[in-house]
Amino acid sequence: MKNSRNRIILITVFLIVSWNIAAWFIAQNYYQSRIEDVINQDSELARDRASDLADSIHRNLTYIHGIPELFSQGPRFIKAISRFGTSTLPSSLPLAEKMQHWSADPEFKSLNQFLARANDSLNSDLIYVVNAAGDCIAA
């Protein structure tokens, strides 16, 4: 009888220990699979957001790249630049005198006002026009 009782206790302890070990492995596997699912979901979300951001940046850069192309074809800009010719030699006048002369010119003043309105509507930092010598003639 004592032998039978010890055998039942031993079997019970063995089953309890086995059950705990099995439960621990099942919980560990479940936990690991859930962690992998969360990591995969977050990684996919991060990739999607990065792709959206890259597309947005590409669109904005394309948009910004088109601004000089658009303005360079405008008759107002062509007329202003053509007044300077194709010489790459900068003007010999001092900077203050060049600025005063070009600011007083009605054509350049009108061009400056147009650029100011364009700058406001395009939300750009700065739009400027330079001649072949690199002098800023309007901004």
N, CA, C and O atoms as a GROMACS GRO file, in nm:
protein
  556
    1MET      N    1   0.081  -0.116   0.000
    1MET     CA    2   0.000   0.000   0.000
    1MET      C    3   0.088   0.126   0.000
    1MET      O    4   0.061   0.224  -0.069
    2LYS      N    5   0.193   0.118   0.081
    2LYS     CA    6   0.284   0.231   0.086
    2LYS      C    7   0.353   0.250  -0.049
    2LYS      O    8   0.374   0.362  -0.093
    3ASN      N    9   0.386   0.144  -0.112
    3ASN     CA   10   0.450   0.147  -0.242
    3ASN      C   11   0.355   0.208  -0.346
    3ASN      O   12   0.398   0.286  -0.431
    4SER      N   13   0.231   0.174  -0.339
    4SER     CA   14   0.131   0.225  -0.430
    4SER      C   15   0.108   0.375  -0.406
    4SER      O   16   0.091   0.451  -0.501
    5ARG      N   17   0.109   0.415  -0.283
    5ARG     CA   18   0.091   0.555  -0.249
    5ARG      C   19   0.211   0.636  -0.298
    5ARG      O   20   0.193   0.743  -0.355
    6ASN      N   21   0.330   0.588  -0.276
    6ASN     CA   22   0.450   0.657  -0.323
    6ASN      C   23   0.450   0.666  -0.476
    6ASN      O   24   0.491   0.767  -0.534
    7ARG      N   25   0.400   0.559  -0.538
    7ARG     CA   26   0.394   0.560  -0.684
    7ARG      C   27   0.294   0.666  -0.731
    7ARG      O   28   0.322   0.736  -0.830
    8ILE      N   29   0.181   0.682  -0.665
    8ILE     CA   30   0.081   0.782  -0.703
    8ILE      C   31   0.138   0.922  -0.681
    8ILE      O   32   0.120   1.011  -0.765
    9ILE      N   33   0.206   0.942  -0.568
    9ILE     CA   34   0.266   1.073  -0.540
    9ILE      C   35   0.374   1.104  -0.644
    9ILE      O   36   0.381   1.216  -0.695
   10LEU      N   37   0.455   1.007  -0.675
   10LEU     CA   38   0.562   1.026  -0.774
   10LEU      C   39   0.503   1.056  -0.912
   10LEU      O   40   0.552   1.144  -0.982
   11ILE      N   41   0.399   0.984  -0.950
   11ILE     CA   42   0.334   1.009  -1.079
   11ILE      C   43   0.269   1.148  -1.078
   11ILE      O   44   0.277   1.220  -1.178
   12THR      N   45   0.206   1.185  -0.969
   12THR     CA   46   0.142   1.317  -0.959
   12THR      C   47   0.247   1.428  -0.969
   12THR      O   48   0.227   1.525  -1.043
   13VAL      N   49   0.355   1.414  -0.897
   13VAL     CA   50   0.463   1.514  -0.903
   13VAL      C   51   0.520   1.520  -1.045
   13VAL      O   52   0.545   1.628  -1.098
   14PHE      N   53   0.540   1.404  -1.105
   14PHE     CA   54   0.593   1.399  -1.241
   14PHE      C   55   0.497   1.468  -1.339
   14PHE      O   56   0.541   1.544  -1.426
   15LEU      N   57   0.368   1.443  -1.325
   15LEU     CA   58   0.269   1.506  -1.412
   15LEU      C   59   0.263   1.658  -1.391
   15LEU      O   60   0.251   1.734  -1.487
   16ILE      N   61   0.272   1.700  -1.265
   16ILE     CA   62   0.270   1.844  -1.236
   16ILE      C   63   0.394   1.912  -1.296
   16ILE      O   64   0.383   2.017  -1.360
   17VAL      N   65   0.509   1.852  -1.275
   17VAL     CA   66   0.634   1.908  -1.330
   17VAL      C   67   0.627   1.907  -1.482
   17VAL      O   68   0.663   2.005  -1.547
   18SER      N   69   0.581   1.796  -1.540
   18SER     CA   70   0.569   1.786  -1.687
   18SER      C   71   0.472   1.891  -1.739
   18SER      O   72   0.498   1.956  -1.840
   19TRP      N   73   0.361   1.906  -1.671
   19TRP     CA   74   0.262   2.006  -1.710
   19TRP      C   75   0.321   2.148  -1.706
   19TRP      O   76   0.300   2.226  -1.798
   20ASN      N   77   0.395   2.180  -1.601
   20ASN     CA   78   0.458   2.311  -1.588
   20ASN      C   79   0.562   2.333  -1.698
   20ASN      O   80   0.569   2.442  -1.756
   21ILE      N   81   0.641   2.232  -1.725
   21ILE     CA   82   0.741   2.245  -1.832
   21ILE      C   83   0.673   2.265  -1.967
   21ILE      O   84   0.714   2.350  -2.045
   22ALA      N   85   0.569   2.185  -1.994
   22ALA     CA   86   0.496   2.199  -2.120
   22ALA      C   87   0.430   2.337  -2.130
   22ALA      O   88   0.434   2.400  -2.235
   23ALA      N   89   0.370   2.382  -2.021
   23ALA     CA   90   0.306   2.514  -2.020
   23ALA      C   91   0.409   2.624  -2.042
   23ALA      O   92   0.382   2.722  -2.111
   24TRP      N   93   0.527   2.607  -1.982
   24TRP     CA   94   0.632   2.706  -2.000
   24TRP      C   95   0.676   2.711  -2.146
   24TRP      O   96   0.692   2.821  -2.200
   25PHE      N   97   0.697   2.597  -2.212
   25PHE     CA   98   0.736   2.593  -2.352
   25PHE      C   99   0.627   2.651  -2.442
   25PHE      O  100   0.656   2.726  -2.535
   26ILE      N  101   0.502   2.616  -2.414
   26ILE     CA  102   0.392   2.670  -2.494
   26ILE      C  103   0.383   2.821  -2.478
   26ILE      O  104   0.366   2.894  -2.576
   27ALA      N  105   0.394   2.869  -2.355
   27ALA     CA  106   0.388   3.014  -2.330
   27ALA      C  107   0.506   3.084  -2.398
   27ALA      O  108   0.489   3.191  -2.456
   28GLN      N  109   0.624   3.024  -2.391
   28GLN     CA  110   0.743   3.083  -2.453
   28GLN      C  111   0.724   3.090  -2.606
   28GLN      O  112   0.755   3.193  -2.667
   29ASN      N  113   0.675   2.983  -2.666
   29ASN     CA  114   0.652   2.984  -2.811
   29ASN      C  115   0.546   3.085  -2.850
   29ASN      O  116   0.560   3.155  -2.950
   30TYR      N  117   0.439   3.093  -2.772
   30TYR     CA  118   0.334   3.189  -2.800
   30TYR      C  119   0.388   3.332  -2.788
   30TYR      O  120   0.364   3.416  -2.875
   31TYR      N  121   0.460   3.357  -2.681
   31TYR     CA  122   0.519   3.489  -2.657
   31TYR      C  123   0.615   3.524  -2.772
   31TYR      O  124   0.612   3.637  -2.822
   32GLN      N  125   0.698   3.431  -2.813
   32GLN     CA  126   0.794   3.456  -2.920
   32GLN      C  127   0.723   3.485  -3.052
   32GLN      O  128   0.762   3.574  -3.127
   33SER      N  129   0.618   3.409  -3.081
   33SER     CA  130   0.545   3.432  -3.206
   33SER      C  131   0.473   3.567  -3.204
   33SER      O  132   0.466   3.635  -3.307
   34ARG      N  133   0.419   3.606  -3.090
   34ARG     CA  134   0.353   3.736  -3.080
   34ARG      C  135   0.454   3.850  -3.096
   34ARG      O  136   0.426   3.950  -3.163
   35ILE      N  137   0.570   3.834  -3.035
   35ILE     CA  138   0.675   3.936  -3.048
   35ILE      C  139   0.716   3.950  -3.194
   35ILE      O  140   0.730   4.061  -3.245
   36GLU      N  141   0.736   3.840  -3.262
   36GLU     CA  142   0.773   3.844  -3.404
   36GLU      C  143   0.665   3.909  -3.488
   36GLU      O  144   0.696   3.985  -3.580
   37ASP      N  145   0.538   3.881  -3.457
   37ASP     CA  146   0.428   3.944  -3.529
   37ASP      C  147   0.428   4.096  -3.509
   37ASP      O  148   0.411   4.172  -3.604
   38VAL      N  149   0.447   4.138  -3.386
   38VAL     CA  150   0.448   4.282  -3.356
   38VAL      C  151   0.567   4.349  -3.425
   38VAL      O  152   0.553   4.457  -3.483
   39ILE      N  153   0.683   4.286  -3.420
   39ILE     CA  154   0.801   4.342  -3.486
   39ILE      C  155   0.779   4.351  -3.637
   39ILE      O  156   0.813   4.451  -3.699
   40ASN      N  157   0.723   4.247  -3.696
   40ASN     CA  158   0.697   4.248  -3.840
   40ASN      C  159   0.596   4.356  -3.878
   40ASN      O  160   0.614   4.426  -3.978
   41GLN      N  161   0.490   4.371  -3.798
   41GLN     CA  162   0.390   4.475  -3.825
   41GLN      C  163   0.451   4.615  -3.814
   41GLN      O  164   0.429   4.700  -3.900
   42ASP      N  165   0.529   4.636  -3.708
   42ASP     CA  166   0.592   4.767  -3.691
   42ASP      C  167   0.696   4.794  -3.800
   42ASP      O  168   0.708   4.908  -3.847
   43SER      N  169   0.768   4.692  -3.841
   43SER     CA  170   0.865   4.709  -3.949
   43SER      C  171   0.795   4.743  -4.079
   43SER      O  172   0.841   4.831  -4.153
   44GLU      N  173   0.687   4.677  -4.108
   44GLU     CA  174   0.610   4.705  -4.229
   44GLU      C  175   0.553   4.847  -4.225
   44GLU      O  176   0.557   4.918  -4.325
   45LEU      N  177   0.502   4.887  -4.110
   45LEU     CA  178   0.450   5.023  -4.094
   45LEU      C  179   0.562   5.125  -4.114
   45LEU      O  180   0.543   5.227  -4.181
   46ALA      N  181   0.679   5.098  -4.056
   46ALA     CA  182   0.792   5.190  -4.073
   46ALA      C  183   0.835   5.196  -4.219
   46ALA      O  184   0.866   5.305  -4.270
   47ARG      N  185   0.838   5.082  -4.289
   47ARG     CA  186   0.873   5.082  -4.431
   47ARG      C  187   0.771   5.163  -4.513
   47ARG      O  188   0.808   5.238  -4.602
   48ASP      N  189   0.643   5.146  -4.481
   48ASP     CA  190   0.539   5.221  -4.552
   48ASP      C  191   0.554   5.371  -4.530
   48ASP      O  192   0.545   5.451  -4.623
   49ARG      N  193   0.578   5.408  -4.405
   49ARG     CA  194   0.595   5.551  -4.375
   49ARG      C  195   0.720   5.607  -4.442
   49ARG      O  196   0.718   5.719  -4.493
   50ALA      N  197   0.828   5.531  -4.442
   50ALA     CA  198   0.951   5.576  -4.507
   50ALA      C  199   0.930   5.590  -4.658
   50ALA      O  200   0.980   5.684  -4.719
   51SER      N  201   0.855   5.498  -4.716
   51SER     CA  202   0.826   5.505  -4.859
   51SER      C  203   0.739   5.627  -4.890
   51SER      O  204   0.764   5.697  -4.988
   52ASP      N  205   0.639   5.653  -4.806
   52ASP     CA  206   0.555   5.771  -4.825
   52ASP      C  207   0.637   5.900  -4.812
   52ASP      O  208   0.619   5.994  -4.889
   53LEU      N  209   0.725   5.901  -4.714
   53LEU     CA  210   0.810   6.019  -4.694
   53LEU      C  211   0.903   6.039  -4.813
   53LEU      O  212   0.921   6.151  -4.861
   54ALA      N  213   0.962   5.931  -4.861
   54ALA     CA  214   1.051   5.940  -4.978
   54ALA      C  215   0.974   5.990  -5.100
   54ALA      O  216   1.026   6.072  -5.176
   55ASP      N  217   0.852   5.940  -5.120
   55ASP     CA  218   0.771   5.987  -5.232
   55ASP      C  219   0.738   6.134  -5.218
   55ASP      O  220   0.742   6.209  -5.316
   56SER      N  221   0.706   6.177  -5.097
   56SER     CA  222   0.675   6.318  -5.072
   56SER      C  223   0.796   6.407  -5.100
   56SER      O  224   0.784   6.512  -5.162
   57ILE      N  225   0.911   6.363  -5.054
   57ILE     CA  226   1.034   6.440  -5.078
   57ILE      C  227   1.062   6.446  -5.228
   57ILE      O  228   1.098   6.552  -5.280
   58HIS      N  229   1.046   6.334  -5.296
   58HIS     CA  230   1.070   6.331  -5.441
   58HIS      C  231   0.975   6.426  -5.514
   58HIS      O  232   1.017   6.500  -5.603
   59ARG      N  233   0.846   6.425  -5.476
   59ARG     CA  234   0.750   6.516  -5.538
   59ARG      C  235   0.788   6.661  -5.512
   59ARG      O  236   0.782   6.744  -5.603
   60ASN      N  237   0.826   6.692  -5.388
   60ASN     CA  238   0.863   6.830  -5.355
   60ASN      C  239   0.988   6.875  -5.429
   60ASN      O  240   0.995   6.988  -5.476
   61LEU      N  241   1.086   6.786  -5.441
   61LEU     CA  242   1.208   6.822  -5.514
   61LEU      C  243   1.178   6.842  -5.662
   61LEU      O  244   1.234   6.931  -5.726
   62THR      N  245   1.091   6.759  -5.717
   62THR     CA  246   1.052   6.775  -5.856
   62THR      C  247   0.980   6.908  -5.874
   62THR      O  248   1.004   6.980  -5.972
   63TYR      N  249   0.893   6.940  -5.781
   63TYR     CA  250   0.821   7.068  -5.784
   63TYR      C  251   0.919   7.185  -5.777
   63TYR      O  252   0.911   7.279  -5.856
   64ILE      N  253   1.011   7.178  -5.682
   64ILE     CA  254   1.108   7.286  -5.665
   64ILE      C  255   1.198   7.297  -5.788
   64ILE      O  256   1.233   7.407  -5.830
   65HIS      N  257   1.234   7.183  -5.845
   65HIS     CA  258   1.320   7.183  -5.964
   65HIS      C  259   1.251   7.253  -6.081
   65HIS      O  260   1.317   7.312  -6.166
   66GLY      N  261   1.120   7.246  -6.086
   66GLY     CA  262   1.045   7.306  -6.197
   66GLY      C  263   1.032   7.457  -6.188
   66GLY      O  264   1.002   7.522  -6.288
   67ILE      N  265   1.053   7.513  -6.071
   67ILE     CA  266   1.037   7.658  -6.054
   67ILE      C  267   1.135   7.736  -6.142
   67ILE      O  268   1.091   7.823  -6.217
   68PRO      N  269   1.266   7.708  -6.136
   68PRO     CA  270   1.356   7.784  -6.224
   68PRO      C  271   1.326   7.761  -6.372
   68PRO      O  272   1.337   7.853  -6.454
   69GLU      N  273   1.290   7.638  -6.407
   69GLU     CA  274   1.257   7.606  -6.546
   69GLU      C  275   1.139   7.690  -6.593
   69GLU      O  276   1.140   7.745  -6.703
   70LEU      N  277   1.036   7.699  -6.509
   70LEU     CA  278   0.918   7.777  -6.544
   70LEU      C  279   0.951   7.925  -6.558
   70LEU      O  280   0.913   7.989  -6.656
   71PHE      N  281   1.021   7.979  -6.460
   71PHE     CA  282   1.052   8.122  -6.463
   71PHE      C  283   1.150   8.158  -6.574
   71PHE      O  284   1.142   8.267  -6.629
   72SER      N  285   1.241   8.070  -6.606
   72SER     CA  286   1.342   8.103  -6.708
   72SER      C  287   1.278   8.118  -6.846
   72SER      O  288   1.336   8.180  -6.935
   73GLN      N  289   1.160   8.063  -6.865
   73GLN     CA  290   1.092   8.074  -6.993
   73GLN      C  291   1.001   8.198  -7.002
   73GLN      O  292   0.949   8.230  -7.109
   74GLY      N  293   0.983   8.266  -6.888
   74GLY     CA  294   0.894   8.382  -6.887
   74GLY      C  295   0.953   8.501  -6.961
   74GLY      O  296   1.072   8.529  -6.948
   75PRO      N  297   0.871   8.570  -7.039
   75PRO     CA  298   0.922   8.685  -7.116
   75PRO      C  299   0.979   8.795  -7.027
   75PRO      O  300   1.074   8.862  -7.066
   76ARG      N  301   0.922   8.814  -6.909
   76ARG     CA  302   0.971   8.916  -6.816
   76ARG      C  303   1.116   8.887  -6.777
   76ARG      O  304   1.198   8.978  -6.768
   77PHE      N  305   1.146   8.761  -6.753
   77PHE     CA  306   1.281   8.722  -6.713
   77PHE      C  307   1.378   8.729  -6.831
   77PHE      O  308   1.490   8.776  -6.817
   78ILE      N  309   1.333   8.682  -6.945
   78ILE     CA  310   1.418   8.685  -7.064
   78ILE      C  311   1.455   8.828  -7.100
   78ILE      O  312   1.569   8.857  -7.135
   79LYS      N  313   1.357   8.918  -7.090
   79LYS     CA  314   1.383   9.060  -7.122
   79LYS      C  315   1.483   9.120  -7.024
   79LYS      O  316   1.574   9.193  -7.064
   80ALA      N  317   1.467   9.089  -6.895
   80ALA     CA  318   1.558   9.146  -6.794
   80ALA      C  319   1.700   9.094  -6.813
   80ALA      O  320   1.796   9.171  -6.805
   81ILE      N  321   1.714   8.966  -6.837
   81ILE     CA  322   1.847   8.907  -6.854
   81ILE      C  323   1.912   8.954  -6.984
   81ILE      O  324   2.033   8.974  -6.989
   82SER      N  325   1.833   8.971  -7.089
   82SER     CA  326   1.890   9.010  -7.219
   82SER      C  327   1.950   9.151  -7.214
   82SER      O  328   2.033   9.184  -7.299
   83ARG      N  329   1.912   9.231  -7.120
   83ARG     CA  330   1.970   9.366  -7.106
   83ARG      C  331   2.117   9.361  -7.068
   83ARG      O  332   2.189   9.458  -7.088
   84PHE      N  333   2.162   9.249  -7.014
   84PHE     CA  334   2.301   9.237  -6.969
   84PHE      C  335   2.391   9.168  -7.071
   84PHE      O  336   2.513   9.170  -7.058
   85GLY      N  337   2.333   9.107  -7.172
   85GLY     CA  338   2.412   9.038  -7.273
   85GLY      C  339   2.468   8.906  -7.219
   85GLY      O  340   2.421   8.855  -7.117
   86THR      N  341   2.567   8.853  -7.288
   86THR     CA  342   2.621   8.722  -7.251
   86THR      C  343   2.759   8.732  -7.185
   86THR      O  344   2.824   8.630  -7.162
   87SER      N  345   2.802   8.851  -7.154
   87SER     CA  346   2.934   8.869  -7.093
   87SER      C  347   2.936   8.808  -6.952
   87SER      O  348   2.844   8.829  -6.872
   88THR      N  349   3.042   8.734  -6.925
   88THR     CA  350   3.056   8.674  -6.792
   88THR      C  351   3.141   8.760  -6.700
   88THR      O  352   3.172   8.719  -6.588
   89LEU      N  353   3.181   8.878  -6.745
   89LEU     CA  354   3.258   8.969  -6.661
   89LEU      C  355   3.162   9.046  -6.570
   89LEU      O  356   3.067   9.106  -6.619
   90PRO      N  357   3.187   9.044  -6.439
   90PRO     CA  358   3.098   9.117  -6.348
   90PRO      C  359   3.109   9.268  -6.370
   90PRO      O  360   3.210   9.319  -6.419
   91SER      N  361   3.006   9.336  -6.331
   91SER     CA  362   3.003   9.482  -6.342
   91SER      C  363   3.114   9.541  -6.254
   91SER      O  364   3.142   9.491  -6.145
   92SER      N  365   3.175   9.649  -6.304
   92SER     CA  366   3.285   9.712  -6.229
   92SER      C  367   3.233   9.808  -6.123
   92SER      O  368   3.311   9.859  -6.042
   93LEU      N  369   3.104   9.834  -6.121
   93LEU     CA  370   3.046   9.924  -6.021
   93LEU      C  371   3.049   9.859  -5.883
   93LEU      O  372   3.040   9.737  -5.872
   94PRO      N  373   3.062   9.939  -5.777
   94PRO     CA  374   3.054   9.884  -5.641
   94PRO      C  375   2.915   9.824  -5.616
   94PRO      O  376   2.817   9.864  -5.680
   95LEU      N  377   2.906   9.730  -5.524
   95LEU     CA  378   2.782   9.658  -5.497
   95LEU      C  379   2.668   9.753  -5.461
   95LEU      O  380   2.557   9.738  -5.512
   96ALA      N  381   2.694   9.849  -5.375
   96ALA     CA  382   2.588   9.942  -5.332
   96ALA      C  383   2.534  10.021  -5.450
   96ALA      O  384   2.414  10.045  -5.461
   97GLU      N  385   2.624  10.061  -5.539
   97GLU     CA  386   2.583  10.140  -5.656
   97GLU      C  387   2.502  10.054  -5.754
   97GLU      O  388   2.404  10.100  -5.811
   98LYS      N  389   2.545   9.928  -5.773
   98LYS     CA  390   2.469   9.836  -5.859
   98LYS      C  391   2.328   9.815  -5.803
   98LYS      O  392   2.230   9.819  -5.876
   99MET      N  393   2.321   9.791  -5.673
   99MET     CA  394   2.190   9.767  -5.610
   99MET      C  395   2.099   9.889  -5.626
   99MET      O  396   1.981   9.875  -5.657
  100GLN      N  397   2.155  10.007  -5.604
  100GLN     CA  398   2.075  10.129  -5.615
  100GLN      C  399   2.028  10.149  -5.759
  100GLN      O  400   1.913  10.185  -5.783
  101HIS      N  401   2.118  10.126  -5.855
  101HIS     CA  402   2.084  10.145  -5.996
  101HIS      C  403   1.975  10.046  -6.039
  101HIS      O  404   1.878  10.085  -6.104
  102TRP      N  405   1.992   9.919  -6.004
  102TRP     CA  406   1.896   9.817  -6.046
  102TRP      C  407   1.764   9.828  -5.968
  102TRP      O  408   1.658   9.797  -6.023
  103SER      N  409   1.768   9.873  -5.845
  103SER     CA  410   1.644   9.889  -5.767
  103SER      C  411   1.561  10.005  -5.819
  103SER      O  412   1.438  10.003  -5.808
  104ALA      N  413   1.627  10.106  -5.874
  104ALA     CA  414   1.555  10.223  -5.926
  104ALA      C  415   1.494  10.195  -6.063
  104ALA      O  416   1.400  10.264  -6.103
  105ASP      N  417   1.543  10.097  -6.133
  105ASP     CA  418   1.492  10.064  -6.267
  105ASP      C  419   1.350  10.007  -6.255
  105ASP      O  420   1.330   9.909  -6.182
  106PRO      N  421   1.252  10.065  -6.325
  106PRO     CA  422   1.113  10.019  -6.313
  106PRO      C  423   1.094   9.872  -6.354
  106PRO      O  424   1.012   9.800  -6.296
  107GLU      N  425   1.168   9.828  -6.455
  107GLU     CA  426   1.155   9.690  -6.501
  107GLU      C  427   1.203   9.593  -6.393
  107GLU      O  428   1.137   9.492  -6.366
  108PHE      N  429   1.316   9.623  -6.331
  108PHE     CA  430   1.367   9.536  -6.224
  108PHE      C  431   1.281   9.546  -6.098
  108PHE      O  432   1.265   9.448  -6.025
  109LYS      N  433   1.227   9.666  -6.074
  109LYS     CA  434   1.139   9.682  -5.958
  109LYS      C  435   1.013   9.595  -5.975
  109LYS      O  436   0.969   9.529  -5.881
  110SER      N  437   0.958   9.597  -6.095
  110SER     CA  438   0.842   9.514  -6.125
  110SER      C  439   0.876   9.365  -6.112
  110SER      O  440   0.797   9.286  -6.061
  111LEU      N  441   0.994   9.328  -6.158
  111LEU     CA  442   1.039   9.189  -6.149
  111LEU      C  443   1.058   9.149  -6.002
  111LEU      O  444   1.023   9.038  -5.964
  112ASN      N  445   1.112   9.239  -5.922
  112ASN     CA  446   1.127   9.211  -5.778
  112ASN      C  447   0.991   9.189  -5.711
  112ASN      O  448   0.975   9.099  -5.629
  113GLN      N  449   0.894   9.272  -5.747
  113GLN     CA  450   0.760   9.257  -5.689
  113GLN      C  451   0.696   9.125  -5.732
  113GLN      O  452   0.633   9.056  -5.652
  114PHE      N  453   0.715   9.090  -5.859
  114PHE     CA  454   0.663   8.962  -5.907
  114PHE      C  455   0.728   8.846  -5.832
  114PHE      O  456   0.659   8.752  -5.792
  115LEU      N  457   0.859   8.853  -5.812
  115LEU     CA  458   0.930   8.746  -5.739
  115LEU      C  459   0.884   8.739  -5.594
  115LEU      O  460   0.876   8.630  -5.537
  116ALA      N  461   0.854   8.853  -5.534
  116ALA     CA  462   0.806   8.853  -5.395
  116ALA      C  463   0.670   8.783  -5.386
  116ALA      O  464   0.647   8.703  -5.295
  117ARG      N  465   0.581   8.812  -5.482
  117ARG     CA  466   0.450   8.745  -5.483
  117ARG      C  467   0.466   8.595  -5.510
  117ARG      O  468   0.400   8.513  -5.447
  118ALA      N  469   0.552   8.562  -5.603
  118ALA     CA  470   0.576   8.420  -5.635
  118ALA      C  471   0.636   8.348  -5.515
  118ALA      O  472   0.599   8.235  -5.485
  119ASN      N  473   0.727   8.414  -5.447
  119ASN     CA  474   0.791   8.355  -5.329
  119ASN      C  475   0.688   8.326  -5.221
  119ASN      O  476   0.692   8.221  -5.157
  120ASP      N  477   0.595   8.420  -5.200
  120ASP     CA  478   0.490   8.399  -5.100
  120ASP      C  479   0.397   8.284  -5.139
  120ASP      O  480   0.362   8.201  -5.055
  121SER      N  481   0.358   8.279  -5.266
  121SER     CA  482   0.263   8.175  -5.306
  121SER      C  483   0.328   8.037  -5.317
  121SER      O  484   0.260   7.936  -5.300
  122LEU      N  485   0.457   8.032  -5.344
  122LEU     CA  486   0.526   7.903  -5.357
  122LEU      C  487   0.585   7.855  -5.224
  122LEU      O  488   0.634   7.743  -5.215
  123ASN      N  489   0.580   7.939  -5.123
  123ASN     CA  490   0.638   7.907  -4.992
  123ASN      C  491   0.785   7.869  -5.003
  123ASN      O  492   0.832   7.776  -4.937
  124SER      N  493   0.857   7.940  -5.086
  124SER     CA  494   1.000   7.914  -5.101
  124SER      C  495   1.078   8.012  -5.013
  124SER      O  496   1.023   8.112  -4.966
  125ASP      N  497   1.204   7.981  -4.991
  125ASP     CA  498   1.287   8.068  -4.908
  125ASP      C  499   1.335   8.190  -4.986
  125ASP      O  500   1.333   8.303  -4.936
  126LEU      N  501   1.379   8.166  -5.108
  126LEU     CA  502   1.436   8.276  -5.186
  126LEU      C  503   1.430   8.241  -5.334
  126LEU      O  504   1.462   8.129  -5.374
  127ILE      N  505   1.389   8.336  -5.413
  127ILE     CA  506   1.394   8.324  -5.558
  127ILE      C  507   1.472   8.444  -5.607
  127ILE      O  508   1.440   8.558  -5.572
  128TYR      N  509   1.574   8.420  -5.688
  128TYR     CA  510   1.652   8.532  -5.738
  128TYR      C  511   1.690   8.507  -5.884
  128TYR      O  512   1.690   8.393  -5.931
  129VAL      N  513   1.722   8.616  -5.953
  129VAL     CA  514   1.760   8.611  -6.093
  129VAL      C  515   1.902   8.666  -6.103
  129VAL      O  516   1.933   8.772  -6.050
  130VAL      N  517   1.988   8.591  -6.172
  130VAL     CA  518   2.126   8.636  -6.190
  130VAL      C  519   2.156   8.649  -6.338
  130VAL      O  520   2.097   8.579  -6.422
  131ASN      N  521   2.247   8.739  -6.369
  131ASN     CA  522   2.290   8.753  -6.508
  131ASN      C  523   2.405   8.656  -6.536
  131ASN      O  524   2.443   8.578  -6.448
  132ALA      N  525   2.459   8.659  -6.656
  132ALA     CA  526   2.565   8.566  -6.694
  132ALA      C  527   2.691   8.584  -6.610
  132ALA      O  528   2.768   8.490  -6.594
  133ALA      N  529   2.711   8.703  -6.555
  133ALA     CA  530   2.830   8.730  -6.474
  133ALA      C  531   2.809   8.685  -6.329
  133ALA      O  532   2.904   8.686  -6.250
  134GLY      N  533   2.688   8.646  -6.293
  134GLY     CA  534   2.661   8.602  -6.157
  134GLY      C  535   2.610   8.710  -6.066
  134GLY      O  536   2.596   8.688  -5.946
  135ASP      N  537   2.583   8.829  -6.122
  135ASP     CA  538   2.526   8.936  -6.041
  135ASP      C  539   2.378   8.911  -6.020
  135ASP      O  540   2.306   8.879  -6.115
  136CYS      N  541   2.332   8.926  -5.896
  136CYS     CA  542   2.189   8.910  -5.867
  136CYS      C  543   2.121   9.040  -5.911
  136CYS      O  544   2.149   9.147  -5.858
  137ILE      N  545   2.032   9.028  -6.008
  137ILE     CA  546   1.967   9.148  -6.060
  137ILE      C  547   1.826   9.165  -6.006
  137ILE      O  548   1.769   9.274  -6.013
  138ALA      N  549   1.769   9.058  -5.951
  138ALA     CA  550   1.636   9.068  -5.891
  138ALA      C  551   1.620   8.953  -5.791
  138ALA      O  552   1.674   8.844  -5.810
  139ALA      N  553   1.544   8.982  -5.684
  139ALA     CA  554   1.521   8.878  -5.583
  139ALA      C  555   1.389   8.902  -5.514
  139ALA      O  556   1.351   8.825  -5.425
   0.00000   0.00000   0.00000
